[in-house]
Amino acid sequence: MADNARNVAVLSLGGTIAMTTQTDGGATPTLSADDLIAAVPGLADTGIHVEVHDFRRLPGASLAFSDLLELAVKVETLAVDGVVITQGTDTIEETAYLLDLVTTGDTPIVVTGAMRNASMAGADGPANVLAAIRVAASTEVRGTGCVVVFAEEIHAARWVRKTHATSPTAFTSYPGPIGYVAEDRVRITARPTPSLALDPRAAASPARTAIYTVGLGDDGTLLQALGDHVDGLVVAAFGAGHVPMACVDALSDLAKRMPVVLATRTGSGPVLRQTYGFPGSESDLLGRGLISGSTLDPIKARILLQLLLMTAAEKDQITQAFSTVS
């Protein structure tokens, strides 16, 4: 190995990328981090030194905040040029954004996975891992925050979303990828502004948050019931931040008791502030004490809200934190 070889740590959390089909026909996480790396063709030709860590063997849907906060602390201790996290795709967008918020420094942190497990024809795990390792080893990626690498596209944690249940190109982002991998070269075409920095060790307070998606004809009854069981709420509203008039009183009451973040259920674009003025409009709800989620989709808004509550942030601190999101 050359003296100037790049060093990348790969931490495996489980998920489809680490799954094989069992005798009953169901796929479960069975592959170690070593197994994943051994299945990557062409890795030795890159000259990148890879160290592997088995961190968890869980489906993506079963990862918890405690797992990811512990992961963030582990990542910060690694003396490497870049880090790759492999996990189940169900929660990749959550993991990436959480790590973006609680890790500091310029070391590239890359999250990837697979839509097809290792027993399936056309398994995409090896290609995604190879691309992710290239990205993690790249000096060009330093300072971009945590990213998701899938199908040779590089997505910023703040914007990436899983938008298809089965497609190998399930991950997309708006306004688009910030880069890509082509001919073994990593290319960055855009750089997001730095995210808010939170200390993962300070996130120790118990908190329960939820996302409530408004729908046609919603009368607010379920909102009122949900309010008795959460410490904070994200409302996935229509369009640019609108809810049915029948929900307004319930949201007004909840906003007096806890932080309620107003996000758009559309998946992209901002919550407006003063374009509409009818009861249940964005200006009406913000005037009643709801907090603008800005451009964060409801899933990302909940991650930020949960972390802030776990660090015992007060409502004015939470409002300020969300105001920094662009």
N, C-alpha and C positions, 0 to 999 in steps of 0.2 A: 504494500500500500504506500502511496506517495506521501511525503511529509505534509504536503499542503492539501491532502484529501479533506473534503467536507465531512462533518460528522452530524448524523441525523438520528434522533431517537424516535422509535415507533412504539406507541402505547396502544394496546388493544383493549377495547371495552366489550367485545363480543359483537352481536348483531349478525345480519345476513352474511356479511363478508366472512364471518368466522363460522358459518353454519354448514353442515352437511346433512344430507337426507338420511334419516334413520329407517330401521326395518319396518316401522309402522307407516312410513311414507311422509312423516312430518320432519321439517328441518329444525335443528336446534344448534346452539353454539357449541362447537366441539374443537375448533382449531385454535391453537395457541398463536401468539405473536410470531414465534419462530416458524410455525407452519405457514403463516401468511407470507412471510418474507421468502421462504423457500420456494413458494409457488410463483414468484415474480420473475418472468424471463427477462434477461437483459440487465438485471440490476447490477451484477458484477462488472459489467462493461462501463458503468457510469463512473466508477472510481469513488463513489460515495460510501463512507463507512457507516454502517447501520447498527445501532444497538437496540435491542428489543426488550419490552417490558409487558408482561401480562398484568393488566391492571384490574379488569373485571371480565367476566364471561356472562353477559346478560343481554337479553333482547333490548333494542333501543327503547322500547316502550316501558321498560322496567327500571331505567336509570332514574335516579333521584337527585335533587339539589345537593344532598350530602355527598354523593358520588362525585359530582362534577366540581364541587368546591375542593374536595380532597385532591382531585385530579389537577386543579389549578395550582395548588400548593406544590404538588409533585413536579409539575412542569417548570415552575420557577426555580427548582433546585438543580435542574439538569444543565450540565456544562457542555452544551452542544451548539451547533450552528443553526439547527432547526428542529422542529418537533412535528410529528405526524400522529394524529389520533384516528384510529379506525373504530367504527361503531355502527350500530344499526341505523338505517336511514330514517326511521320513524321520527327521531328527535335530533337529527343532525343540525337543523336550523336553531334549535334551542341551545344545544351544546356550544355551537360556534359563537353565538351572540353572548352567552354567559362568559365564555373564556375571553371574549373580546373586552368585556367589562371588568374582569377581575385579574387580568394579567397585564404586566407592564414591560417596558423595554421593547427593543426592535426585533427580537428573535422571531422568525416566522413560525406561526402555529397553524397547521393545516389539518382540517378535518375531512375525512373521506369515508367511503363505505362501498357497498355494492347492492345492486337491485336484484342480481341473480346469484344464488349461493353456489358454492364451489362444486356441487354435484350436478349442476345444470349445464346444458350446452350454452356456450357463449357467456360463461361467467365473466363478469366485468371487474371483479375484485382485483386481480393482478394488474390490469392496466391502470386502474384508478390508484392503486398503491404506488406503482412506479411513477406516475405523473405527480402524485402528492410528494413523494420523496424528492423528486427533481425540484419541485416548487419550494419545499422546505430548505433545500440546500442552496437555493439561489440568493445571491446578495441583492438582486433587484427587488425581491419581495420584502426585504426588511423595511419595517415602518408602515406596512399596510394594515396592521392589525391581524386578527384571526381571519382566516379565509377557508372556504370550502372548495375543494377540487373534485370535480366530477366530469367525466366524459371530456377530459383535457381542457375544461373551462375553469377559470379561477373566479370565485364569487366572494364579495365582501360579506362578512358575517351579518352586518346590519341589514342587508338587502336580500339575502338568499332565502328561497322558499322551496319546499318540496311541492311540486304542482302536478304530479302524476303518481298514481298508486303503484304502477308496475314498470314504467318505461325506464330504460337505462339512462335517458336524458331527463330524469325527473326533476333535476334541480335547475332553477332559473332565478333570475333576479331582475328587478327594475331599479335603475335604468339599464341594467345589463351587466355582463361579466366585467371585472376590472382587468382581466388578462386571460391568457391561454397558453397552452403548451403545444408547440409545433416543431417538428424535426428535432426533437430533444432539447429545444430551447424554450426557456421561460420568458414570456413577454408580458409586461405590465403596461396597460394603456390608460389607467386612471387610478387615482389614489384617494380613498375616502378620508375625510377629516378624522382626527383621533376621537375615540369614544371616551365617555366618562370613565374614570378609573375608581374602582371600589376594591377594598381589601377583603379577599376571601376569608381571612381569619376572623374578620369582624362580623361576618354573617352568621351569627349564632342565635339570634332571637327567634322564637317560634313565630310562624306566620302562615296564614292560609289565604291564597288568592284564587280567583276564578275569572274565566272569560264568559261573558253573557252575550250571546248573539241575538240581536233583535230580529224579529220577523214580522211579516205582514199580519196585521190584526192583533199584535201584542198588546195586552191590556195592563201590564205591569205587575200582575199577581205573582208570577214566578220571581221577578226581581225582588219583591218584598220578602219572599220566603228565603231566597238565597242570601239576603243581607244579614240574616241571623246566624250565618255559618262561616262568614269570611271576614278577614281583616282588611281586605282591599279588593277592588273589582275593576276589571277592564270591560268596557262596553264596546262590542263590535257593532258599530252603528251603520245605518244606510249611508251610501254616498259619501259626502264630505263631512259627516258627523251629525246625522239626523236620526231621530227616533219618533215613534208614534206619539201623538199628543197624550194618549192615555198612560204613557210611561213617565211623563215628566214629573209628576208628584212623587212617585216612588224614587226616582233618581235624585230629586232634590233632597228628600229625606236621607237617603244613603250618603250623599255627599257631605251632610252635616256630621255623620258618624264615622266616616272612613274615607280614605282617598279613592276616588272613582275616576278612572282614566277613560277619556273618550277617544276611541280609535275608529278607523274605517274598516268595514268588513270586505272592501273591494280588493284588498291585496296590494295596492300601490296608490301613490298620491297622498297628499296631506289632508289632515283635518283642517278645514277652513276656520276663520275666526269671526268674520263680520260680513259675510256675503248675504246670508239669509237671516230673517228676523222672526219667523213664525214660531209658535210654541213647539218645542222639540227640535228646533234648528240648532246649529252649532253655536251661534252667538247667545241664544237663549240658555243652552245647557252650560256653557262656560260661565255665563253670568250667574248661574245657580251654584257654582262652586266645583263643577267638574274640571278635571285637569286635561289639557290637550295632549294627546299622544303624538302629535305632529305627524311625521312620516312613518312612524313605527307601525307595523302591522300588529294585530291583537296579540299574536303569539310572542313577538319580541317585547311588546309593551308589558305583558305579564311578567316576562323574565326580569325586566328592569324594576318593575314595581315590587316583585317578590324579593329581590336582592336588597332593595332600599328598606323594605319593612324588616328584613332579617338583620339589617344593620341599625335598626331602631330609629330610622329617619322619621322626622316629623313631617306633617303635611306641607309646610312651606318649603322644606328641604326637598321633598318629592316633587313639588311643583317646579322648583328651580332646576332639578336634575332633568326633568322632561323638557324644560325650555331650552336646554342645550342641544337637544337632538335636532339634526338638520336633515 
